Amino acid sequence: MPIRIYKPTSAGRRNASVNMHAEVTKFEPERALLQPLPRKGGRNNKGIITSRGIGGGVKRMYRMVDFKRKDREMIEGKVVGIEYDPNRTSHIALIEYKDGVKRYIIAPIGLQVGQEIICSRKQAVEPTVGNAMPLRHIPAGLDVHCVELFPGKGGQMCRSAGTFAKLSNKEGAYATLVLPSGEQRRVPIDCMATIGQTGNPDNRLRRLGKAGITRLKGRRPITRGMAKSHHAHPLGGGSGRSKGNRPPCGPTGVLAKGGRTRNKKQHSTKLIIRRRMTKRFGQVL
């Protein structure tokens, strides 16, 4: 059972659950693939806070994950182990290639220790879990993850735990994908993708149980807008609690209940066939 619920021995444990990470087989990271991850607390190079609610958290090293596999084309690699990554919700797999090079990749469901995987950009390979190839060579109907938005840029979509995109069809220079949000969009057919669904799908079932775990993740408390002054938040100020007859929003006025924030002039808007379903004030847009 990946999610374990303990006896309520304390107030924090009563509503908490723990992810047992049953897929993990390797418990020590590869030292050559680690690099420091300094904390910035949401501040820019001038020391000004530009991202609210960030600060604290446990120290952790960054695992250098290979999202491109650019120089690993047609080189077979063997899965050494599945590891836990504190910087992401999905698990990562350590791959050792035949030339001795070791790399991290996102671990999909079904990837086994000792299994061999391969990446190819110019020709089709067997569409098994863990293999990477362009969407041009992937059969329609398969689940993919770590999908590129532009050829050669590296995997950007469907990288979190349990996510995948469905390759529905291919037409001309584009392939159509159905994303986890329900959005349907076209992607250049030469973009790389990895076969399978991202591992650790039970991550969403975990309940933190107490505020302390949230602080360990680097998330600071956020004050309600109505409790602030009028110069600090659009909903603040006044004699008593009042929303000012306006919908909930952030300090900059951005709507907080499903308002559209996408730039209408963005060039990739024409590639979206169907937008994701969002709810705003009880209505589905």
Summary of the structure (lengths in Angstrom):
residues: 285
radius of gyration: 22.1
end to end distance: 37.7
largest distance: 70.9
contacts: 786
relative contact order: 0.14
helix: 10%
strand: 27%
